[in-house]
Amino acid sequence: MAVLEYKRWDKFNNVIDNAKITCEKSNNHIDDHFCQVGKMIEIGSGAKKKQTDYKLSR
């Protein structure tokens, strides 16, 4: 997200969703290119929350 200069996760997540659709339409397996991982982020109160993240193949 940061590398592509997106400031908000929800905007970047829309890009990922569209890329998944394109990947599937190209007869590729989504799981081969979009590895879903989780990461812990700190929220305002100092507590941590799990957020979905992706390890992209390219």
C-alpha positions in Angstrom: 0.0 0.0 0.0 2.7 2.5 1.0 4.9 1.7 -1.9 2.1 2.6 -4.3 1.4 5.7 -2.2 -2.1 4.8 -1.1 -2.9 6.6 2.2 -5.9 4.5 3.2 -6.2 0.7 3.3 -9.8 0.7 2.1 -8.8 2.4 -1.2 -6.0 0.0 -1.7 -8.2 -3.0 -0.9 -10.5 -2.0 -3.8 -7.5 -2.2 -6.1 -6.6 -5.7 -4.8 -10.2 -6.8 -5.3 -10.2 -5.6 -8.9 -6.8 -7.3 -9.5 -8.2 -10.6 -8.2 -11.1 -10.4 -10.6 -8.7 -9.7 -13.5 -6.5 -12.5 -12.4 -9.4 -15.0 -12.4 -10.6 -13.8 -15.8 -7.1 -14.5 -17.1 -7.5 -18.2 -16.0 -5.0 -17.8 -13.2 -5.4 -19.1 -9.7 -5.9 -16.3 -7.3 -4.2 -18.1 -4.5 -1.0 -18.4 -6.6 -0.7 -14.6 -6.8 -2.5 -13.2 -3.7 -1.3 -14.8 -0.5 -3.5 -13.4 2.3 -1.6 -12.9 5.5 -2.5 -11.1 8.7 -0.6 -8.5 10.6 -1.2 -6.8 14.0 -1.7 -3.0 14.0 -2.0 -0.7 16.9 -5.3 1.1 17.4 -5.8 4.4 19.2 -6.1 3.0 22.7 -2.8 1.2 22.4 -4.5 -2.2 21.9 -3.6 -4.3 18.8 -6.0 -5.6 16.2 -5.5 -8.1 13.4 -5.7 -6.6 9.9 -5.7 -8.5 6.6 -2.7 -8.0 4.4 -1.4 -9.6 1.2 1.9 -10.9 0.0 1.8 -10.3 -3.7 3.7 -12.4 -6.2 4.5 -9.5 -8.5 
